[in-house]
Amino acid sequence: MTQLKFCKTCPICGRKTLIPIQCFGKEITCGHCHSDFRATAPTGNRANESELMDRADSLLATSSGGRLS
């Protein structure tokens, strides 16, 4: 099964990383510089984040046969 991911740039070192969609909105650690940051939409716009979370939930429900864990 394909794992859905999104791209996020580390705010400290600027490296782009692919983050599993399940981590959206959570604190993650950069694999390069080891700084901690929240996996959010690049704009930081709360309305946009809400739309992305709704889309992520929809995609997860579709890919898991309707079950969210």
C-alpha positions as CSV (number, residue, x, y, z in Angstrom):
1,M,0.0,0.0,0.0
2,T,1.3,3.5,-0.9
3,Q,1.9,5.8,2.0
4,L,0.7,9.3,1.5
5,K,3.2,12.0,2.2
6,F,3.6,15.8,2.0
7,C,6.7,18.0,1.5
8,K,7.8,20.4,4.3
9,T,10.8,22.6,4.5
10,C,12.7,22.6,7.8
11,P,12.5,26.2,9.2
12,I,16.0,25.9,10.6
13,C,18.2,24.3,7.9
14,G,15.9,24.7,4.9
15,R,16.0,21.1,3.8
16,K,12.9,19.6,2.3
17,T,11.6,16.4,3.7
18,L,8.7,14.1,2.9
19,I,6.5,13.6,5.9
20,P,3.8,10.9,6.3
21,I,0.4,12.4,6.2
22,Q,-0.4,10.9,9.6
23,C,2.2,13.3,11.1
24,F,0.4,16.4,9.9
25,G,0.0,18.8,12.7
26,K,2.4,17.0,15.0
27,E,5.9,17.9,16.2
28,I,8.6,16.2,14.1
29,T,12.4,16.2,14.1
30,C,14.4,17.2,11.0
31,G,16.5,14.3,9.8
32,H,19.3,16.6,8.8
33,C,19.8,19.2,11.6
34,H,17.7,17.5,14.3
35,S,15.6,20.6,15.1
36,D,12.0,20.1,16.2
37,F,9.1,21.8,14.3
38,R,5.4,21.3,13.6
39,A,4.5,19.5,10.4
40,T,2.0,22.1,9.0
41,A,1.1,23.7,5.7
42,P,3.9,25.9,4.3
43,T,1.8,29.0,4.6
44,G,1.0,28.6,8.3
45,N,-2.5,29.7,7.5
46,R,-5.0,28.2,10.0
47,A,-7.8,28.0,7.5
48,N,-5.6,26.3,5.0
49,E,-4.4,23.8,7.6
50,S,-8.0,22.9,8.4
51,E,-8.7,22.3,4.8
52,L,-5.6,20.1,4.5
53,M,-6.5,18.1,7.6
54,D,-10.0,17.5,6.2
55,R,-8.4,16.3,2.9
56,A,-5.9,14.1,4.8
57,D,-8.7,12.5,6.8
58,S,-10.7,11.9,3.7
59,L,-7.7,10.3,1.9
60,L,-6.8,8.2,4.9
61,A,-10.4,7.0,5.2
62,T,-10.4,6.1,1.5
63,S,-7.0,4.3,1.7
64,S,-7.9,2.4,4.9
65,G,-11.3,1.2,3.8
66,G,-13.1,3.8,5.8
67,R,-11.4,3.2,9.1
68,L,-9.3,5.9,10.8
69,S,-7.2,4.8,13.7
